[in-house]
Structure formats: C-alpha cells, structure tokens
C-alpha cells in the first residue's frame, strides 16, 4: 500500500517552524523523495530550495487555495510528502 505524508508546521511566532521545515526538506532531498512544498504567509522562508529539486508554491487559505492540497494529492499520484510551512500564530 502506497502511503503519503502531509506535514504542517504551525505554532507560535519565532519558535523555529521554518527551520524545522528546512531541516525536513534537507532530509527529503537526501532521500530523494517526491515532495510538494507550500508556504502560507507573506515571506517565503523556504525559497532557498526553489532552485533545487523542489517547487515552492504559495498557499493562500484566504484566497480559496485550501482545496489545492487535496487536488495535488489526486493530480500527482507519485507525491510522497506534502509539506506546508504556516505563519506564526499567537496561540493560547
């Protein structure tokens, strides 16, 4: 059975979400996984990986892009991991 992973980094601002995402991308690159990468917010902190094997896409939930994740899973059957880097939130 073929399994897919959906990884979302979220949490308070300034806790290392994008750093964790970059470390995961390094791991995925090393293991040659087929990955779709999204960022949500105004700053693409994952842009340094745009030139390597990954295409970094903006995901705007306020623009109605929430279905894009599900569509990508259907349209790209060879995807093994979807990684989404969310902006910092003030969670309480």
PDB file of N, CA, C and O in Angstrom:
ATOM      1  N   UNK A   1       0.841  -1.185   0.000  1.00  0.00           N
ATOM      2  CA  UNK A   1       0.000   0.000   0.000  1.00  0.00           C
ATOM      3  C   UNK A   1       0.883   1.244   0.000  1.00  0.00           C
ATOM      4  O   UNK A   1       1.821   1.353   0.790  1.00  0.00           O
ATOM      5  N   UNK A   2       0.576   2.164  -0.880  1.00  0.00           N
ATOM      6  CA  UNK A   2       1.341   3.404  -1.007  1.00  0.00           C
ATOM      7  C   UNK A   2       0.809   4.441  -0.033  1.00  0.00           C
ATOM      8  O   UNK A   2      -0.378   4.765  -0.054  1.00  0.00           O
ATOM      9  N   UNK A   3       1.677   4.959   0.816  1.00  0.00           N
ATOM     10  CA  UNK A   3       1.251   5.954   1.800  1.00  0.00           C
ATOM     11  C   UNK A   3       1.837   7.319   1.476  1.00  0.00           C
ATOM     12  O   UNK A   3       2.940   7.426   0.940  1.00  0.00           O
ATOM     13  N   UNK A   4       1.087   8.352   1.808  1.00  0.00           N
ATOM     14  CA  UNK A   4       1.535   9.726   1.630  1.00  0.00           C
ATOM     15  C   UNK A   4       1.556  10.410   2.981  1.00  0.00           C
ATOM     16  O   UNK A   4       0.754  10.100   3.861  1.00  0.00           O
ATOM     17  N   UNK A   5       2.473  11.333   3.136  1.00  0.00           N
ATOM     18  CA  UNK A   5       2.594  12.102   4.366  1.00  0.00           C
ATOM     19  C   UNK A   5       2.198  13.550   4.096  1.00  0.00           C
ATOM     20  O   UNK A   5       2.535  14.125   3.061  1.00  0.00           O
ATOM     21  N   UNK A   6       1.486  14.113   5.039  1.00  0.00           N
ATOM     22  CA  UNK A   6       1.088  15.505   4.965  1.00  0.00           C
ATOM     23  C   UNK A   6       1.629  16.178   6.218  1.00  0.00           C
ATOM     24  O   UNK A   6       1.128  15.940   7.317  1.00  0.00           O
ATOM     25  N   UNK A   7       2.655  17.022   6.059  1.00  0.00           N
ATOM     26  CA  UNK A   7       3.352  17.641   7.186  1.00  0.00           C
ATOM     27  C   UNK A   7       3.021  19.128   7.207  1.00  0.00           C
ATOM     28  O   UNK A   7       3.211  19.827   6.212  1.00  0.00           O
ATOM     29  N   UNK A   8       2.522  19.610   8.353  1.00  0.00           N
ATOM     30  CA  UNK A   8       2.207  21.030   8.532  1.00  0.00           C
ATOM     31  C   UNK A   8       2.990  21.537   9.729  1.00  0.00           C
ATOM     32  O   UNK A   8       2.883  20.988  10.826  1.00  0.00           O
ATOM     33  N   UNK A   9       3.783  22.592   9.521  1.00  0.00           N
ATOM     34  CA  UNK A   9       4.449  23.227  10.652  1.00  0.00           C
ATOM     35  C   UNK A   9       3.605  24.419  11.073  1.00  0.00           C
ATOM     36  O   UNK A   9       3.322  25.301  10.262  1.00  0.00           O
ATOM     37  N   UNK A  10       3.203  24.447  12.334  1.00  0.00           N
ATOM     38  CA  UNK A  10       2.391  25.550  12.849  1.00  0.00           C
ATOM     39  C   UNK A  10       2.732  25.769  14.311  1.00  0.00           C
ATOM     40  O   UNK A  10       3.308  24.900  14.965  1.00  0.00           O
ATOM     41  N   UNK A  11       2.372  26.937  14.813  1.00  0.00           N
ATOM     42  CA  UNK A  11       2.621  27.258  16.218  1.00  0.00           C
ATOM     43  C   UNK A  11       2.867  28.740  16.407  1.00  0.00           C
ATOM     44  O   UNK A  11       2.629  29.549  15.510  1.00  0.00           O
ATOM     45  N   UNK A  12       3.348  29.081  17.594  1.00  0.00           N
ATOM     46  CA  UNK A  12       3.648  30.471  17.925  1.00  0.00           C
ATOM     47  C   UNK A  12       4.724  31.026  16.996  1.00  0.00           C
ATOM     48  O   UNK A  12       5.490  30.278  16.389  1.00  0.00           O
ATOM     49  N   UNK A  13       4.764  32.345  16.901  1.00  0.00           N
ATOM     50  CA  UNK A  13       5.795  33.014  16.118  1.00  0.00           C
ATOM     51  C   UNK A  13       7.157  32.826  16.781  1.00  0.00           C
ATOM     52  O   UNK A  13       7.264  32.769  18.006  1.00  0.00           O
ATOM     53  N   UNK A  14       8.191  32.732  15.952  1.00  0.00           N
ATOM     54  CA  UNK A  14       9.582  32.692  16.406  1.00  0.00           C
ATOM     55  C   UNK A  14       9.942  31.449  17.224  1.00  0.00           C
ATOM     56  O   UNK A  14      10.748  31.532  18.150  1.00  0.00           O
ATOM     57  N   UNK A  15       9.348  30.295  16.887  1.00  0.00           N
ATOM     58  CA  UNK A  15       9.702  29.063  17.608  1.00  0.00           C
ATOM     59  C   UNK A  15      10.477  28.071  16.737  1.00  0.00           C
ATOM     60  O   UNK A  15      10.874  27.014  17.226  1.00  0.00           O
ATOM     61  N   UNK A  16      10.700  28.389  15.455  1.00  0.00           N
ATOM     62  CA  UNK A  16      11.511  27.539  14.604  1.00  0.00           C
ATOM     63  C   UNK A  16      10.745  26.674  13.621  1.00  0.00           C
ATOM     64  O   UNK A  16      11.245  25.635  13.189  1.00  0.00           O
ATOM     65  N   UNK A  17       9.533  27.090  13.259  1.00  0.00           N
ATOM     66  CA  UNK A  17       8.737  26.305  12.304  1.00  0.00           C
ATOM     67  C   UNK A  17       9.431  26.206  10.949  1.00  0.00           C
ATOM     68  O   UNK A  17       9.535  25.120  10.380  1.00  0.00           O
ATOM     69  N   UNK A  18       9.899  27.325  10.438  1.00  0.00           N
ATOM     70  CA  UNK A  18      10.557  27.323   9.129  1.00  0.00           C
ATOM     71  C   UNK A  18      11.896  26.609   9.193  1.00  0.00           C
ATOM     72  O   UNK A  18      12.298  25.969   8.220  1.00  0.00           O
ATOM     73  N   UNK A  19      12.587  26.704  10.303  1.00  0.00           N
ATOM     74  CA  UNK A  19      13.844  25.973  10.469  1.00  0.00           C
ATOM     75  C   UNK A  19      13.582  24.476  10.429  1.00  0.00           C
ATOM     76  O   UNK A  19      14.317  23.731   9.781  1.00  0.00           O
ATOM     77  N   UNK A  20      12.542  24.034  11.117  1.00  0.00           N
ATOM     78  CA  UNK A  20      12.177  22.614  11.089  1.00  0.00           C
ATOM     79  C   UNK A  20      11.783  22.194   9.668  1.00  0.00           C
ATOM     80  O   UNK A  20      12.124  21.094   9.233  1.00  0.00           O
ATOM     81  N   UNK A  21      11.073  23.055   8.950  1.00  0.00           N
ATOM     82  CA  UNK A  21      10.692  22.755   7.563  1.00  0.00           C
ATOM     83  C   UNK A  21      11.929  22.618   6.678  1.00  0.00           C
ATOM     84  O   UNK A  21      12.004  21.719   5.841  1.00  0.00           O
ATOM     85  N   UNK A  22      12.899  23.516   6.868  1.00  0.00           N
ATOM     86  CA  UNK A  22      14.129  23.435   6.068  1.00  0.00           C
ATOM     87  C   UNK A  22      14.901  22.152   6.373  1.00  0.00           C
ATOM     88  O   UNK A  22      15.446  21.525   5.465  1.00  0.00           O
ATOM     89  N   UNK A  23      14.948  21.765   7.639  1.00  0.00           N
ATOM     90  CA  UNK A  23      15.620  20.514   8.000  1.00  0.00           C
ATOM     91  C   UNK A  23      14.918  19.309   7.378  1.00  0.00           C
ATOM     92  O   UNK A  23      15.571  18.381   6.900  1.00  0.00           O
ATOM     93  N   UNK A  24      13.595  19.329   7.386  1.00  0.00           N
ATOM     94  CA  UNK A  24      12.840  18.252   6.744  1.00  0.00           C
ATOM     95  C   UNK A  24      13.101  18.210   5.238  1.00  0.00           C
ATOM     96  O   UNK A  24      13.245  17.131   4.663  1.00  0.00           O
ATOM     97  N   UNK A  25      13.164  19.386   4.597  1.00  0.00           N
ATOM     98  CA  UNK A  25      13.448  19.426   3.167  1.00  0.00           C
ATOM     99  C   UNK A  25      14.829  18.856   2.863  1.00  0.00           C
ATOM    100  O   UNK A  25      15.010  18.165   1.861  1.00  0.00           O
ATOM    101  N   UNK A  26      15.798  19.141   3.723  1.00  0.00           N
ATOM    102  CA  UNK A  26      17.141  18.560   3.553  1.00  0.00           C
ATOM    103  C   UNK A  26      17.070  17.036   3.621  1.00  0.00           C
ATOM    104  O   UNK A  26      17.698  16.338   2.824  1.00  0.00           O
ATOM    105  N   UNK A  27      16.302  16.533   4.578  1.00  0.00           N
ATOM    106  CA  UNK A  27      16.140  15.087   4.736  1.00  0.00           C
ATOM    107  C   UNK A  27      15.434  14.480   3.520  1.00  0.00           C
ATOM    108  O   UNK A  27      15.845  13.434   3.019  1.00  0.00           O
ATOM    109  N   UNK A  28      14.381  15.135   3.053  1.00  0.00           N
ATOM    110  CA  UNK A  28      13.655  14.652   1.875  1.00  0.00           C
ATOM    111  C   UNK A  28      14.549  14.671   0.634  1.00  0.00           C
ATOM    112  O   UNK A  28      14.498  13.756  -0.188  1.00  0.00           O
ATOM    113  N   UNK A  29      15.365  15.715   0.505  1.00  0.00           N
ATOM    114  CA  UNK A  29      16.280  15.827  -0.633  1.00  0.00           C
ATOM    115  C   UNK A  29      17.312  14.701  -0.595  1.00  0.00           C
ATOM    116  O   UNK A  29      17.609  14.081  -1.616  1.00  0.00           O
ATOM    117  N   UNK A  30      17.847  14.451   0.583  1.00  0.00           N
ATOM    118  CA  UNK A  30      18.848  13.393   0.746  1.00  0.00           C
ATOM    119  C   UNK A  30      18.263  12.020   0.394  1.00  0.00           C
ATOM    120  O   UNK A  30      18.945  11.187  -0.202  1.00  0.00           O
ATOM    121  N   UNK A  31      17.010  11.792   0.760  1.00  0.00           N
ATOM    122  CA  UNK A  31      16.359  10.512   0.499  1.00  0.00           C
ATOM    123  C   UNK A  31      15.622  10.457  -0.842  1.00  0.00           C
ATOM    124  O   UNK A  31      14.951   9.472  -1.149  1.00  0.00           O
ATOM    125  N   UNK A  32      15.754  11.528  -1.638  1.00  0.00           N
ATOM    126  CA  UNK A  32      15.177  11.591  -2.989  1.00  0.00           C
ATOM    127  C   UNK A  32      13.672  11.326  -3.005  1.00  0.00           C
ATOM    128  O   UNK A  32      13.168  10.604  -3.866  1.00  0.00           O
ATOM    129  N   UNK A  33      12.970  11.914  -2.051  1.00  0.00           N
ATOM    130  CA  UNK A  33      11.512  11.773  -2.007  1.00  0.00           C
ATOM    131  C   UNK A  33      10.856  12.764  -2.959  1.00  0.00           C
ATOM    132  O   UNK A  33      11.396  13.838  -3.225  1.00  0.00           O
ATOM    133  N   UNK A  34       9.700  12.396  -3.462  1.00  0.00           N
ATOM    134  CA  UNK A  34       8.913  13.275  -4.324  1.00  0.00           C
ATOM    135  C   UNK A  34       8.019  14.124  -3.418  1.00  0.00           C
ATOM    136  O   UNK A  34       7.091  13.614  -2.791  1.00  0.00           O
ATOM    137  N   UNK A  35       8.312  15.425  -3.357  1.00  0.00           N
ATOM    138  CA  UNK A  35       7.682  16.311  -2.375  1.00  0.00           C
ATOM    139  C   UNK A  35       7.032  17.508  -3.059  1.00  0.00           C
ATOM    140  O   UNK A  35       7.576  18.055  -4.018  1.00  0.00           O
ATOM    141  N   UNK A  36       5.864  17.909  -2.559  1.00  0.00           N
ATOM    142  CA  UNK A  36       5.229  19.189  -2.927  1.00  0.00           C
ATOM    143  C   UNK A  36       5.364  20.084  -1.710  1.00  0.00           C
ATOM    144  O   UNK A  36       5.060  19.665  -0.593  1.00  0.00           O
ATOM    145  N   UNK A  37       5.817  21.315  -1.917  1.00  0.00           N
ATOM    146  CA  UNK A  37       6.090  22.222  -0.805  1.00  0.00           C
ATOM    147  C   UNK A  37       5.262  23.488  -0.964  1.00  0.00           C
ATOM    148  O   UNK A  37       5.189  24.072  -2.045  1.00  0.00           O
ATOM    149  N   UNK A  38       4.637  23.903   0.145  1.00  0.00           N
ATOM    150  CA  UNK A  38       3.825  25.125   0.167  1.00  0.00           C
ATOM    151  C   UNK A  38       4.242  25.991   1.351  1.00  0.00           C
ATOM    152  O   UNK A  38       4.676  25.487   2.387  1.00  0.00           O
ATOM    153  N   UNK A  39       4.102  27.290   1.179  1.00  0.00           N
ATOM    154  CA  UNK A  39       4.238  28.207   2.307  1.00  0.00           C
ATOM    155  C   UNK A  39       2.990  29.070   2.347  1.00  0.00           C
ATOM    156  O   UNK A  39       2.368  29.342   1.320  1.00  0.00           O
ATOM    157  N   UNK A  40       2.643  29.487   3.526  1.00  0.00           N
ATOM    158  CA  UNK A  40       1.473  30.338   3.719  1.00  0.00           C
ATOM    159  C   UNK A  40       1.939  31.568   4.475  1.00  0.00           C
ATOM    160  O   UNK A  40       2.582  31.445   5.518  1.00  0.00           O
ATOM    161  N   UNK A  41       1.635  32.719   3.982  1.00  0.00           N
ATOM    162  CA  UNK A  41       2.080  33.955   4.623  1.00  0.00           C
ATOM    163  C   UNK A  41       2.699  34.878   3.590  1.00  0.00           C
ATOM    164  O   UNK A  41       2.557  34.678   2.384  1.00  0.00           O
ATOM    165  N   UNK A  42       3.387  35.890   4.088  1.00  0.00           N
ATOM    166  CA  UNK A  42       3.952  36.898   3.193  1.00  0.00           C
ATOM    167  C   UNK A  42       5.412  36.637   2.849  1.00  0.00           C
ATOM    168  O   UNK A  42       5.907  37.125   1.833  1.00  0.00           O
ATOM    169  N   UNK A  43       6.098  35.877   3.680  1.00  0.00           N
ATOM    170  CA  UNK A  43       7.520  35.628   3.463  1.00  0.00           C
ATOM    171  C   UNK A  43       7.752  34.147   3.168  1.00  0.00           C
ATOM    172  O   UNK A  43       7.338  33.275   3.931  1.00  0.00           O
ATOM    173  N   UNK A  44       8.415  33.885   2.056  1.00  0.00           N
ATOM    174  CA  UNK A  44       8.742  32.515   1.690  1.00  0.00           C
ATOM    175  C   UNK A  44      10.115  32.178   2.263  1.00  0.00           C
ATOM    176  O   UNK A  44      11.136  32.415   1.618  1.00  0.00           O
ATOM    177  N   UNK A  45      10.138  31.631   3.459  1.00  0.00           N
ATOM    178  CA  UNK A  45      11.401  31.308   4.107  1.00  0.00           C
ATOM    179  C   UNK A  45      12.023  30.029   3.556  1.00  0.00           C
ATOM    180  O   UNK A  45      13.120  29.649   3.965  1.00  0.00           O
ATOM    181  N   UNK A  46      11.340  29.371   2.642  1.00  0.00           N
ATOM    182  CA  UNK A  46      11.854  28.144   2.036  1.00  0.00           C
ATOM    183  C   UNK A  46      12.391  28.387   0.632  1.00  0.00           C
ATOM    184  O   UNK A  46      12.732  27.435  -0.071  1.00  0.00           O
ATOM    185  N   UNK A  47      12.470  29.644   0.214  1.00  0.00           N
ATOM    186  CA  UNK A  47      12.826  29.973  -1.170  1.00  0.00           C
ATOM    187  C   UNK A  47      14.199  29.464  -1.581  1.00  0.00           C
ATOM    188  O   UNK A  47      14.444  29.281  -2.773  1.00  0.00           O
ATOM    189  N   UNK A  48      15.095  29.232  -0.644  1.00  0.00           N
ATOM    190  CA  UNK A  48      16.435  28.753  -0.991  1.00  0.00           C
ATOM    191  C   UNK A  48      16.390  27.365  -1.632  1.00  0.00           C
ATOM    192  O   UNK A  48      17.345  26.964  -2.298  1.00  0.00           O
ATOM    193  N   UNK A  49      15.316  26.644  -1.443  1.00  0.00           N
ATOM    194  CA  UNK A  49      15.180  25.320  -2.035  1.00  0.00           C
ATOM    195  C   UNK A  49      14.501  25.349  -3.397  1.00  0.00           C
ATOM    196  O   UNK A  49      14.369  24.312  -4.047  1.00  0.00           O
ATOM    197  N   UNK A  50      14.073  26.518  -3.829  1.00  0.00           N
ATOM    198  CA  UNK A  50      13.387  26.666  -5.114  1.00  0.00           C
ATOM    199  C   UNK A  50      14.292  26.226  -6.270  1.00  0.00           C
ATOM    200  O   UNK A  50      13.808  25.686  -7.264  1.00  0.00           O
ATOM    201  N   UNK A  51      15.572  26.450  -6.144  1.00  0.00           N
ATOM    202  CA  UNK A  51      16.496  26.131  -7.235  1.00  0.00           C
ATOM    203  C   UNK A  51      16.892  24.660  -7.245  1.00  0.00           C
ATOM    204  O   UNK A  51      17.448  24.176  -8.230  1.00  0.00           O
ATOM    205  N   UNK A  52      16.612  23.948  -6.164  1.00  0.00           N
ATOM    206  CA  UNK A  52      16.953  22.531  -6.133  1.00  0.00           C
ATOM    207  C   UNK A  52      15.788  21.722  -6.686  1.00  0.00           C
ATOM    208  O   UNK A  52      15.137  22.163  -7.633  1.00  0.00           O
ATOM    209  N   UNK A  53      15.516  20.579  -6.135  1.00  0.00           N
ATOM    210  CA  UNK A  53      14.507  19.676  -6.680  1.00  0.00           C
ATOM    211  C   UNK A  53      13.080  20.063  -6.354  1.00  0.00           C
ATOM    212  O   UNK A  53      12.150  19.441  -6.869  1.00  0.00           O
ATOM    213  N   UNK A  54      12.872  21.063  -5.522  1.00  0.00           N
ATOM    214  CA  UNK A  54      11.532  21.375  -5.047  1.00  0.00           C
ATOM    215  C   UNK A  54      10.992  22.644  -5.672  1.00  0.00           C
ATOM    216  O   UNK A  54      11.706  23.634  -5.831  1.00  0.00           O
ATOM    217  N   UNK A  55       9.717  22.594  -6.022  1.00  0.00           N
ATOM    218  CA  UNK A  55       8.997  23.797  -6.432  1.00  0.00           C
ATOM    219  C   UNK A  55       8.250  24.287  -5.200  1.00  0.00           C
ATOM    220  O   UNK A  55       7.461  23.543  -4.617  1.00  0.00           O
ATOM    221  N   UNK A  56       8.493  25.539  -4.796  1.00  0.00           N
ATOM    222  CA  UNK A  56       7.855  26.103  -3.609  1.00  0.00           C
ATOM    223  C   UNK A  56       6.653  26.909  -4.074  1.00  0.00           C
ATOM    224  O   UNK A  56       6.797  27.853  -4.851  1.00  0.00           O
ATOM    225  N   UNK A  57       5.466  26.540  -3.601  1.00  0.00           N
ATOM    226  CA  UNK A  57       4.214  27.181  -4.024  1.00  0.00           C
ATOM    227  C   UNK A  57       3.594  27.948  -2.866  1.00  0.00           C
ATOM    228  O   UNK A  57       3.679  27.530  -1.711  1.00  0.00           O
ATOM    229  N   UNK A  58       2.970  29.074  -3.190  1.00  0.00           N
ATOM    230  CA  UNK A  58       2.252  29.845  -2.170  1.00  0.00           C
ATOM    231  C   UNK A  58       0.870  29.239  -1.986  1.00  0.00           C
ATOM    232  O   UNK A  58       0.208  28.853  -2.949  1.00  0.00           O
ATOM    233  N   UNK A  59       0.459  29.165  -0.755  1.00  0.00           N
ATOM    234  CA  UNK A  59      -0.855  28.614  -0.426  1.00  0.00           C
ATOM    235  C   UNK A  59      -1.613  29.674   0.356  1.00  0.00           C
ATOM    236  O   UNK A  59      -1.280  29.964   1.505  1.00  0.00           O
ATOM    237  N   UNK A  60      -2.625  30.246  -0.266  1.00  0.00           N
ATOM    238  CA  UNK A  60      -3.401  31.294   0.388  1.00  0.00           C
ATOM    239  C   UNK A  60      -4.765  30.787   0.800  1.00  0.00           C
ATOM    240  O   UNK A  60      -5.682  30.727  -0.019  1.00  0.00           O
ATOM    241  N   UNK A  61      -4.908  30.425   2.050  1.00  0.00           N
ATOM    242  CA  UNK A  61      -6.208  29.914   2.513  1.00  0.00           C
ATOM    243  C   UNK A  61      -7.293  30.970   2.384  1.00  0.00           C
ATOM    244  O   UNK A  61      -8.456  30.634   2.158  1.00  0.00           O
ATOM    245  N   UNK A  62      -6.933  32.245   2.524  1.00  0.00           N
ATOM    246  CA  UNK A  62      -7.929  33.305   2.409  1.00  0.00           C
ATOM    247  C   UNK A  62      -8.345  33.522   0.953  1.00  0.00           C
ATOM    248  O   UNK A  62      -9.357  34.172   0.692  1.00  0.00           O
ATOM    249  N   UNK A  63      -7.579  32.985   0.006  1.00  0.00           N
ATOM    250  CA  UNK A  63      -7.904  33.098  -1.417  1.00  0.00           C
ATOM    251  C   UNK A  63      -8.649  31.884  -1.936  1.00  0.00           C
ATOM    252  O   UNK A  63      -8.980  31.824  -3.120  1.00  0.00           O
ATOM    253  N   UNK A  64      -8.920  30.920  -1.076  1.00  0.00           N
ATOM    254  CA  UNK A  64      -9.625  29.730  -1.508  1.00  0.00           C
ATOM    255  C   UNK A  64      -8.716  28.614  -1.979  1.00  0.00           C
ATOM    256  O   UNK A  64      -9.159  27.722  -2.703  1.00  0.00           O
ATOM    257  N   UNK A  65      -7.441  28.646  -1.578  1.00  0.00           N
ATOM    258  CA  UNK A  65      -6.494  27.621  -2.010  1.00  0.00           C
ATOM    259  C   UNK A  65      -6.522  26.359  -1.151  1.00  0.00           C
ATOM    260  O   UNK A  65      -5.713  25.456  -1.364  1.00  0.00           O
ATOM    261  N   UNK A  66      -7.428  26.281  -0.194  1.00  0.00           N
ATOM    262  CA  UNK A  66      -7.426  25.129   0.714  1.00  0.00           C
ATOM    263  C   UNK A  66      -7.647  23.813  -0.026  1.00  0.00           C
ATOM    264  O   UNK A  66      -7.123  22.780   0.390  1.00  0.00           O
ATOM    265  N   UNK A  67      -8.406  23.832  -1.100  1.00  0.00           N
ATOM    266  CA  UNK A  67      -8.640  22.608  -1.875  1.00  0.00           C
ATOM    267  C   UNK A  67      -7.441  22.220  -2.727  1.00  0.00           C
ATOM    268  O   UNK A  67      -7.365  21.094  -3.219  1.00  0.00           O
ATOM    269  N   UNK A  68      -6.510  23.143  -2.901  1.00  0.00           N
ATOM    270  CA  UNK A  68      -5.343  22.871  -3.738  1.00  0.00           C
ATOM    271  C   UNK A  68      -4.531  21.690  -3.204  1.00  0.00           C
ATOM    272  O   UNK A  68      -4.005  20.897  -3.985  1.00  0.00           O
ATOM    273  N   UNK A  69      -4.429  21.572  -1.904  1.00  0.00           N
ATOM    274  CA  UNK A  69      -3.687  20.459  -1.311  1.00  0.00           C
ATOM    275  C   UNK A  69      -4.305  19.122  -1.691  1.00  0.00           C
ATOM    276  O   UNK A  69      -3.599  18.193  -2.083  1.00  0.00           O
ATOM    277  N   UNK A  70      -5.617  19.027  -1.575  1.00  0.00           N
ATOM    278  CA  UNK A  70      -6.305  17.785  -1.920  1.00  0.00           C
ATOM    279  C   UNK A  70      -6.224  17.499  -3.415  1.00  0.00           C
ATOM    280  O   UNK A  70      -6.056  16.350  -3.823  1.00  0.00           O
ATOM    281  N   UNK A  71      -6.344  18.532  -4.222  1.00  0.00           N
ATOM    282  CA  UNK A  71      -6.239  18.347  -5.671  1.00  0.00           C
ATOM    283  C   UNK A  71      -4.849  17.862  -6.072  1.00  0.00           C
ATOM    284  O   UNK A  71      -4.715  17.010  -6.949  1.00  0.00           O
ATOM    285  N   UNK A  72      -3.812  18.407  -5.427  1.00  0.00           N
ATOM    286  CA  UNK A  72      -2.449  17.967  -5.735  1.00  0.00           C
ATOM    287  C   UNK A  72      -2.245  16.499  -5.388  1.00  0.00           C
ATOM    288  O   UNK A  72      -1.545  15.780  -6.101  1.00  0.00           O
ATOM    289  N   UNK A  73      -2.852  16.056  -4.299  1.00  0.00           N
ATOM    290  CA  UNK A  73      -2.748  14.644  -3.937  1.00  0.00           C
ATOM    291  C   UNK A  73      -3.379  13.753  -5.007  1.00  0.00           C
ATOM    292  O   UNK A  73      -2.881  12.661  -5.281  1.00  0.00           O
ATOM    293  N   UNK A  74      -4.468  14.214  -5.608  1.00  0.00           N
ATOM    294  CA  UNK A  74      -5.134  13.459  -6.665  1.00  0.00           C
ATOM    295  C   UNK A  74      -4.401  13.556  -7.992  1.00  0.00           C
ATOM    296  O   UNK A  74      -4.237  12.556  -8.690  1.00  0.00           O
ATOM    297  N   UNK A  75      -3.958  14.762  -8.342  1.00  0.00           N
ATOM    298  CA  UNK A  75      -3.364  15.001  -9.649  1.00  0.00           C
ATOM    299  C   UNK A  75      -1.937  14.470  -9.767  1.00  0.00           C
ATOM    300  O   UNK A  75      -1.490  14.141 -10.866  1.00  0.00           O
ATOM    301  N   UNK A  76      -1.226  14.384  -8.661  1.00  0.00           N
ATOM    302  CA  UNK A  76       0.165  13.947  -8.679  1.00  0.00           C
ATOM    303  C   UNK A  76       0.294  12.680  -7.834  1.00  0.00           C
ATOM    304  O   UNK A  76       0.698  12.752  -6.673  1.00  0.00           O
ATOM    305  N   UNK A  77      -0.039  11.540  -8.394  1.00  0.00           N
ATOM    306  CA  UNK A  77      -0.077  10.312  -7.598  1.00  0.00           C
ATOM    307  C   UNK A  77       1.286   9.863  -7.069  1.00  0.00           C
ATOM    308  O   UNK A  77       1.345   9.062  -6.136  1.00  0.00           O
ATOM    309  N   UNK A  78       2.373  10.359  -7.642  1.00  0.00           N
ATOM    310  CA  UNK A  78       3.702   9.936  -7.187  1.00  0.00           C
ATOM    311  C   UNK A  78       4.233  10.776  -6.030  1.00  0.00           C
ATOM    312  O   UNK A  78       5.351  10.554  -5.566  1.00  0.00           O
ATOM    313  N   UNK A  79       3.445  11.731  -5.566  1.00  0.00           N
ATOM    314  CA  UNK A  79       3.860  12.545  -4.413  1.00  0.00           C
ATOM    315  C   UNK A  79       3.921  11.657  -3.179  1.00  0.00           C
ATOM    316  O   UNK A  79       2.997  10.896  -2.893  1.00  0.00           O
ATOM    317  N   UNK A  80       5.037  11.772  -2.450  1.00  0.00           N
ATOM    318  CA  UNK A  80       5.190  11.004  -1.219  1.00  0.00           C
ATOM    319  C   UNK A  80       4.944  11.866   0.016  1.00  0.00           C
ATOM    320  O   UNK A  80       4.473  11.377   1.043  1.00  0.00           O
ATOM    321  N   UNK A  81       5.269  13.165  -0.096  1.00  0.00           N
ATOM    322  CA  UNK A  81       5.126  14.066   1.044  1.00  0.00           C
ATOM    323  C   UNK A  81       4.631  15.421   0.560  1.00  0.00           C
ATOM    324  O   UNK A  81       5.091  15.926  -0.464  1.00  0.00           O
ATOM    325  N   UNK A  82       3.685  16.011   1.301  1.00  0.00           N
ATOM    326  CA  UNK A  82       3.314  17.414   1.117  1.00  0.00           C
ATOM    327  C   UNK A  82       3.711  18.129   2.399  1.00  0.00           C
ATOM    328  O   UNK A  82       3.292  17.743   3.490  1.00  0.00           O
ATOM    329  N   UNK A  83       4.520  19.172   2.261  1.00  0.00           N
ATOM    330  CA  UNK A  83       4.974  19.959   3.407  1.00  0.00           C
ATOM    331  C   UNK A  83       4.410  21.362   3.293  1.00  0.00           C
ATOM    332  O   UNK A  83       4.543  22.002   2.250  1.00  0.00           O
ATOM    333  N   UNK A  84       3.782  21.844   4.352  1.00  0.00           N
ATOM    334  CA  UNK A  84       3.218  23.194   4.378  1.00  0.00           C
ATOM    335  C   UNK A  84       3.788  23.953   5.568  1.00  0.00           C
ATOM    336  O   UNK A  84       3.648  23.520   6.712  1.00  0.00           O
ATOM    337  N   UNK A  85       4.429  25.081   5.297  1.00  0.00           N
ATOM    338  CA  UNK A  85       5.002  25.931   6.341  1.00  0.00           C
ATOM    339  C   UNK A  85       4.013  27.069   6.611  1.00  0.00           C
ATOM    340  O   UNK A  85       3.826  27.952   5.773  1.00  0.00           O
ATOM    341  N   UNK A  86       3.390  27.040   7.776  1.00  0.00           N
ATOM    342  CA  UNK A  86       2.381  28.030   8.144  1.00  0.00           C
ATOM    343  C   UNK A  86       3.036  29.228   8.832  1.00  0.00           C
ATOM    344  O   UNK A  86       4.123  29.087   9.392  1.00  0.00           O
ATOM    345  N   UNK A  87       2.404  30.396   8.803  1.00  0.00           N
ATOM    346  CA  UNK A  87       2.955  31.564   9.506  1.00  0.00           C
ATOM    347  C   UNK A  87       2.771  31.424  11.005  1.00  0.00           C
ATOM    348  O   UNK A  87       1.946  30.638  11.470  1.00  0.00           O
ATOM    349  N   UNK A  88       3.542  32.189  11.754  1.00  0.00           N
ATOM    350  CA  UNK A  88       3.432  32.170  13.219  1.00  0.00           C
ATOM    351  C   UNK A  88       2.102  32.696  13.698  1.00  0.00           C
ATOM    352  O   UNK A  88       1.557  33.646  13.138  1.00  0.00           O
ATOM    353  N   UNK A  89       1.589  32.078  14.728  1.00  0.00           N
ATOM    354  CA  UNK A  89       0.311  32.468  15.318  1.00  0.00           C
ATOM    355  C   UNK A  89       0.527  32.755  16.794  1.00  0.00           C
ATOM    356  O   UNK A  89       1.477  32.261  17.401  1.00  0.00           O
ATOM    357  N   UNK A  90      -0.325  33.526  17.343  1.00  0.00           N
ATOM    358  CA  UNK A  90      -0.291  33.766  18.775  1.00  0.00           C
ATOM    359  C   UNK A  90      -1.269  32.780  19.403  1.00  0.00           C
ATOM    360  O   UNK A  90      -2.428  33.114  19.649  1.00  0.00           O
ATOM    361  N   UNK A  91      -0.797  31.569  19.659  1.00  0.00           N
ATOM    362  CA  UNK A  91      -1.656  30.512  20.178  1.00  0.00           C
ATOM    363  C   UNK A  91      -1.711  30.572  21.694  1.00  0.00           C
ATOM    364  O   UNK A  91      -0.685  30.728  22.355  1.00  0.00           O
ATOM    365  N   UNK A  92      -2.902  30.449  22.236  1.00  0.00           N
ATOM    366  CA  UNK A  92      -3.066  30.458  23.698  1.00  0.00           C
ATOM    367  C   UNK A  92      -3.993  29.375  24.113  1.00  0.00           C
ATOM    368  O   UNK A  92      -4.262  29.216  25.303  1.00  0.00           O
TER     369      UNK A  92
END
